[in-house]
Each structure stands twice: as C-alpha cells, then as structure tokens.
C-alpha cells in the first residue's frame, strides 16, 4: 500500500481538477467569444460587445481568484487551551470533568452557542474551543471561522474570510453567462432557422458561415445557458442565506443558544445582515475586497422572547448562569463588532439596572434583548 503522504499528495492534486476544468472552460469561452464570434459580426457590434464582455470577464476572474486563494480564517490563539489545561484535559477520562475544564477556559471568551447537549464546543483535532459559527473542515483539516461549506469548484473552504468573494463570484459568473448567452442567441437562432444552405456564399448577410466558427459560437451558447441556469439557483439560495444571516451548515443544523436551538439567533434584520457580510461602505460592495465586519470569532446575537413579562435583564457583573442539565454558561463580553452593528438600535435592550423599565406598549410586540 502506498504511504499515506503519497495518498495525500494525490488527493491534493485531484482536488484541483474541478478548478482546472472551470479555468479551461473560461479560457475557451474567451477565445470563442473574442476571436471566433467577431469574425462574423459587424464593427459596431464588436466595440460594444467587447467593452461589456471584458468588464464582466475581469470582475468574474478577479472574484473567482480571490475565492480560491484567500486562506480560510482560523480561530485566534485565545481559543486554544493553555498547556496546563490541555494536559489536564487529556488526562481526564470522564466527559463531565473535561467539560468543567473547558467551561473554566471559556469563561472569558465571547461564546454564545453550545452543542445540542449543552456542552462547550471543542475540536479534538485542532485542540481549541470553537468560536460561534466555527466548524472543522475535514478536507482542509482546520477549524474555519463562520464556515459555510467546502466548495470543490474553488478547492477551498467558503467562510468568514472569503464569503463575500464567493457571493461576488456567483454574481459575476451569472452576469457573464447571461451576457454571453444573450449576445450569441441571435447567431444561434439564425443558424437553426435561416442558414440551412450548405454553401457559405449563399447564406444571407450576417449569417453564420459553415466554418469552425459556427461550432464554437453554437457550443458557447449551450454552455453559457447551462451554467446560467445552474448558478442562478445557487446564487438565489445564498442571497436568501445572507438576508437571514445563516450559513449553509446552520440551515440544516440550527445553532444552540442558552434558550435552545434558534435558527434566527444571529439575524439582525436584512439590512444589518447585509452589512455584516459586505461592510459599511457601499462603494466597496461590488469589489472583491475584504470589507466584512467583525473578526469572525464573535458575532452579534439576539434572543427573541415571546412574553415581555418574563424578560429578565441582567447586569454585566452577574455570575455565570446555569441552563439545562446543570451546564453553566460563562459571561460573555460585548465585542467591538457588536457595538458597530447594534449602535443606535432602539430595539435592543441594554444591560444594567437603569434599563429595567420596559415601555407599557411593549407587551404587544416581541422584545428583542441582547444576551450579555
């Protein structure tokens, strides 16, 4: 049997096959459109088509490149156990004792979520406490911040560091395929409806002659239309995820908060959800430049309480609370990214004794309080 390192090398090489396939298709589409198509088009069409084509092509390649070669963000060192805690954790055999070590280590970390069994989320492979929305990728063999999924078409994990690039890649590839298919459509129709003559000189003006250009142009339409349909559904799905502030993983398995699983626990409203991914400055939204808010280790959360009379407001100095089967939750500090997103939001109830008076009309509405 081949050594394990040889198998890993083969896996790494094979992982680039989908990326190489996309690169070849894109390179061929450029040749077919720029070289072959314009052997049969007028000069006026060339100028307009080439400007729009190259603009969409550059943005598409740029965002695709950034999605592929942006390294997935990993948790910072503060989420790693100290040497003493790690040795003690490895010596302990009882899960209860191990959880006690993890809860003690996580008491000052901005952690809001736990496992379904109310345990601290810990990665035995990376030997660190998982931040909220962080998951271990078996393909990359690392813990990825705000992991969405591992995409074979980019041979990379899509997460906090490149999720904006991935969305732009889908959008620009969608526009690229739409433009190519729309501009090639007229030649496709002319070929199937008018140009049935065998001799190229008998074809009407601007029709496709019976040359190799015909093959490239017609096949280009089929490929562009096929990719457009497939990418449209994927792009629409991720637009919905952004509006709900969910990842693909969280859609199938809701994160567990202090009050139980809540699929909308990280949702701040459509506008703020959009800003969390694309940033505050709208002029950079359409550029593959990293502008996402926060550090990827902690995110603003909210707790929707249906009965306002049961709302309890705790001070920041309150000791750790217990929930579930005697599982304690350490106090969590408010991060800078949370302050930016939650600033000037009257819907959020701040901690402190002076905030305990709730307006009389609040009983008719859902009260949204920040877990502090």
C-alpha positions in Angstrom: 0.0 0.0 0.0 1.3 3.4 -0.9 2.5 5.6 2.0 -0.1 8.0 3.5 1.8 11.1 2.4 1.7 9.9 -1.2 -2.0 9.5 -1.0 -2.4 12.9 0.5 -0.4 14.4 -2.4 -2.6 12.6 -4.9 -5.7 13.9 -3.1 -4.3 17.5 -3.2 -3.6 17.2 -7.0 -7.0 15.7 -7.7 -8.7 18.4 -5.7 -7.5 20.9 -8.3 -9.2 19.1 -11.2 -12.6 20.9 -10.9 -10.7 24.3 -10.7 -8.7 23.4 -13.8 -11.9 22.4 -15.6 -13.5 25.7 -14.8 -10.3 27.6 -15.9 -10.3 25.7 -19.2 -14.0 26.4 -19.9 -13.5 30.1 -19.1 -10.4 30.3 -21.3 -12.2 28.6 -24.2 -15.2 30.9 -23.8 -12.9 33.9 -24.0 -11.4 32.6 -27.3 -14.8 31.6 -28.7 -16.3 35.0 -28.0 -13.5 37.4 -28.7 -11.9 35.6 -31.7 -14.4 33.3 -33.3 -17.6 35.3 -32.8 -16.2 38.6 -34.1 -15.1 37.0 -37.4 -18.8 37.1 -38.3 -20.0 40.3 -36.6 -20.0 43.9 -37.6 -17.6 46.5 -36.4 -20.2 48.4 -34.4 -21.2 45.3 -32.5 -17.5 44.5 -31.7 -16.9 47.7 -29.9 -20.0 47.5 -27.6 -19.7 43.8 -27.0 -16.0 43.8 -26.2 -16.3 46.6 -23.7 -19.1 44.9 -21.7 -17.7 41.4 -22.2 -14.2 42.3 -20.8 -15.7 44.2 -17.9 -17.8 41.2 -16.8 -14.9 38.9 -17.6 -12.4 40.8 -15.4 -14.7 41.0 -12.4 -15.6 37.4 -12.8 -12.0 36.2 -12.9 -11.0 38.6 -10.1 -13.6 37.4 -7.7 -13.0 33.7 -8.6 -9.3 34.2 -8.0 -9.9 35.8 -4.6 -12.3 33.0 -3.6 -9.8 30.3 -4.4 -6.6 31.8 -3.0 -7.9 33.5 0.1 -6.9 31.3 3.0 -9.7 30.3 5.4 -9.7 32.2 8.7 -8.9 30.1 11.8 -9.6 30.9 15.4 -7.2 33.1 17.3 -4.8 31.8 20.0 -7.2 32.9 22.8 -9.4 30.0 21.9 -6.6 27.5 22.4 -6.3 25.8 25.7 -3.3 26.6 27.9 -0.6 24.0 28.2 -1.7 23.1 31.7 -5.4 22.9 30.7 -4.6 20.8 27.7 -2.6 18.3 29.8 -5.3 18.1 32.3 -8.0 17.7 29.6 -6.1 14.8 28.0 -5.6 13.1 31.4 -9.3 13.2 32.3 -11.4 10.3 31.1 -14.8 11.5 32.3 -16.7 13.8 30.0 -18.0 15.8 32.9 -14.5 16.6 34.1 -13.4 17.5 30.7 -16.4 19.9 30.3 -15.6 21.5 33.6 -12.1 22.3 32.3 -13.5 23.7 29.0 -16.0 25.8 30.9 -13.3 27.3 33.0 -11.2 28.0 30.0 -14.1 29.6 28.1 -15.4 31.8 30.9 -13.9 35.0 29.3 -14.4 34.0 25.7 -17.2 35.6 23.6 -19.1 32.3 23.2 -22.9 32.2 22.8 -23.5 28.7 21.4 -23.0 25.2 22.6 -23.6 21.7 21.4 -27.1 20.2 21.3 -26.3 18.5 24.7 -25.3 21.9 26.2 -21.6 21.2 26.1 -18.8 23.6 25.2 -17.9 23.1 21.5 -14.4 21.7 21.4 -12.3 20.5 18.5 -10.2 17.5 19.5 -8.4 17.7 16.1 -7.3 21.3 16.4 -7.3 21.2 20.2 -9.2 24.5 20.6 -12.6 25.8 21.8 -14.7 26.5 18.8 -15.9 30.1 18.4 -19.6 30.6 17.5 -20.3 29.5 13.8 -16.9 27.9 13.6 -16.6 24.3 12.3 -13.9 21.9 11.5 -13.4 21.1 7.8 -12.3 17.6 7.1 -11.0 18.5 3.7 -8.8 21.4 4.8 -8.2 19.8 8.2 -8.6 23.1 10.1 -11.3 24.9 12.0 -12.8 27.6 9.8 -14.4 30.7 11.1 -18.1 31.1 10.1 -17.8 28.1 7.8 -20.4 27.8 5.1 -19.2 24.8 3.2 -16.2 23.3 1.4 -16.6 24.1 -2.3 -14.8 21.7 -4.7 -15.1 24.2 -7.6 -12.8 26.6 -5.8 -10.9 23.9 -3.8 -11.3 26.0 -0.7 -13.5 26.4 2.3 -16.0 29.2 2.0 -16.2 31.0 5.3 -15.7 34.3 7.0 -12.6 35.4 5.1 -13.9 34.8 1.6 -17.7 34.5 1.8 -18.1 38.0 0.2 -15.8 36.9 -2.6 -17.8 33.8 -3.2 -21.0 35.7 -3.5 -19.4 38.1 -5.9 -18.0 35.2 -7.9 -21.5 33.7 -8.2 -23.0 37.1 -9.2 -20.4 38.0 -11.8 -20.3 34.5 -13.3 -24.1 34.8 -13.6 -23.8 38.1 -15.4 -21.0 36.8 -17.6 -23.1 33.7 -18.7 -26.2 35.9 -19.2 -24.3 38.4 -21.4 -22.6 35.7 -23.5 -25.8 33.7 -24.0 -27.9 36.8 -24.8 -25.4 38.2 -27.4 -24.8 34.8 -29.0 -28.5 34.0 -29.2 -29.1 35.9 -32.4 -26.5 33.8 -34.2 -27.9 30.7 -32.7 -31.4 31.4 -34.0 -30.1 32.4 -37.4 -28.3 29.2 -37.8 -31.2 27.0 -36.9 -33.9 28.9 -38.8 -32.3 30.6 -41.8 -28.9 29.3 -42.6 -29.6 25.9 -43.9 -27.7 26.2 -47.1 -24.5 24.2 -47.5 -22.5 26.8 -49.4 -21.3 29.6 -47.2 -21.6 32.2 -50.0 -25.3 31.6 -50.3 -26.0 32.5 -46.7 -27.7 35.8 -46.1 -25.7 38.7 -44.7 -24.6 38.3 -41.1 -25.5 34.6 -41.0 -23.1 32.0 -39.7 -21.0 30.6 -42.5 -20.3 26.9 -42.5 -16.9 27.1 -40.8 -15.4 26.1 -37.5 -16.6 29.4 -36.0 -20.1 28.1 -36.2 -19.2 25.2 -33.8 -17.6 27.5 -31.3 -20.4 30.0 -31.2 -23.2 27.5 -31.0 -21.5 25.4 -28.3 -20.8 28.7 -26.5 -24.5 29.4 -26.3 -25.3 26.0 -24.8 -22.5 26.2 -22.2 -23.4 29.7 -21.2 -27.1 28.9 -20.9 -26.4 25.7 -18.9 -24.1 27.4 -16.4 -26.5 30.3 -16.0 -29.4 28.1 -15.0 -27.3 26.1 -12.5 -25.6 29.2 -11.0 -28.9 31.1 -10.7 -30.4 28.7 -8.2 -27.2 28.6 -6.1 -26.9 32.4 -6.1 -30.5 32.8 -5.2 -30.1 30.4 -2.3 -27.0 32.3 -0.9 -28.8 35.6 -1.2 -31.5 34.2 1.0 -28.9 33.0 3.4 -27.3 36.4 3.6 -30.7 38.0 4.3 -31.3 35.6 7.2 -27.7 35.7 8.4 -27.3 32.0 8.2 -24.6 29.7 6.8 -25.4 26.5 4.9 -24.5 24.5 7.9 -26.8 26.5 10.2 -29.7 26.0 7.8 -29.5 22.2 8.3 -28.5 22.4 12.0 -29.7 25.4 14.0 -27.1 26.8 16.5 -27.9 26.1 20.1 -28.1 29.1 22.4 -28.8 29.5 26.1 -32.6 29.3 25.4 -32.2 26.4 23.0 -31.8 26.0 19.2 -32.6 29.2 17.3 -32.1 29.4 13.5 -32.5 33.2 13.7 -30.2 33.7 16.6 -27.7 35.7 14.5 -30.2 37.6 12.4 -30.2 41.3 13.0 -32.6 42.2 10.2 -31.9 42.2 6.4 -30.1 45.5 6.3 -27.7 44.7 9.1 -27.2 41.1 7.9 -26.1 42.6 4.5 -23.7 45.0 6.2 -22.2 42.2 8.3 -21.0 40.5 5.0 -20.3 43.4 2.7 -19.3 46.1 5.2 -20.4 49.7 5.9 -19.1 51.4 2.8 -21.4 50.6 -0.1 -18.8 51.8 -2.7 -16.8 48.6 -2.0 -19.7 46.2 -2.1 -19.2 45.1 -5.7 -15.5 44.8 -5.5 -13.7 41.6 -4.4 -12.1 43.5 -1.5 -12.5 42.3 2.1 -14.9 44.6 3.9 -16.8 42.2 6.2 -17.4 43.4 9.7 -16.0 41.8 12.8 -13.2 39.4 13.4 -15.0 36.1 12.6 -14.6 34.9 16.2 -17.7 36.5 17.7 -21.0 37.8 16.2 -23.9 39.9 17.4 -26.7 37.7 18.7 -30.3 38.3 19.7 -32.8 36.5 21.9 -36.4 36.7 20.8 -38.7 36.5 23.9 -42.4 36.0 23.1 -43.6 37.1 26.6 -42.3 40.5 27.7 -43.4 40.0 31.3 -40.9 37.2 31.6 -38.0 39.3 30.3 -35.1 39.5 32.8 -32.4 42.0 32.4 -29.0 41.0 34.0 -26.1 43.2 34.8 -22.7 42.6 33.3 -21.2 41.7 36.6 -23.7 38.8 37.2 -22.0 35.5 37.8 -22.3 32.6 35.3 -25.8 31.3 34.7 -26.9 27.8 34.6 -29.1 26.1 32.0 -30.2 22.6 31.1 -28.6 19.7 32.9 -26.6 21.9 35.4 -24.5 23.2 32.5 -23.1 26.7 33.2 -22.6 29.4 30.7 -19.7 31.8 31.2 -20.3 35.5 31.0 -19.6 36.9 27.5 -18.2 40.3 26.8 -19.6 42.6 24.1 -17.3 42.8 21.1 -16.4 45.8 19.1 -18.1 44.4 16.0 -21.3 44.0 18.0 -21.2 47.6 19.1 -20.9 48.8 15.4 -23.8 46.7 14.2 -26.1 47.4 17.2 -25.4 51.1 17.5 -28.4 53.4 17.5 -30.8 50.5 17.6 -33.7 51.2 19.9 -34.9 47.6 19.6 -32.1 46.3 21.7 -32.4 46.2 25.5 -29.1 47.1 27.2 -27.9 45.5 30.4 -28.0 47.5 33.6 -30.4 48.4 36.4 -31.4 51.6 34.7 -32.7 49.8 31.7 -35.2 47.6 33.6 -38.2 49.7 32.9 -40.0 48.5 29.8 -42.5 50.6 28.0 -46.1 49.8 28.5 -46.7 49.3 24.8 -44.0 46.6 24.6 -46.5 43.9 25.7 -48.0 44.0 22.2 -44.7 43.3 20.5 -41.8 40.9 20.6 -39.0 42.2 22.8 -35.5 41.7 21.4 -32.8 41.6 24.0 -29.1 41.2 23.7 -27.6 38.2 25.5 -24.9 39.8 27.7 
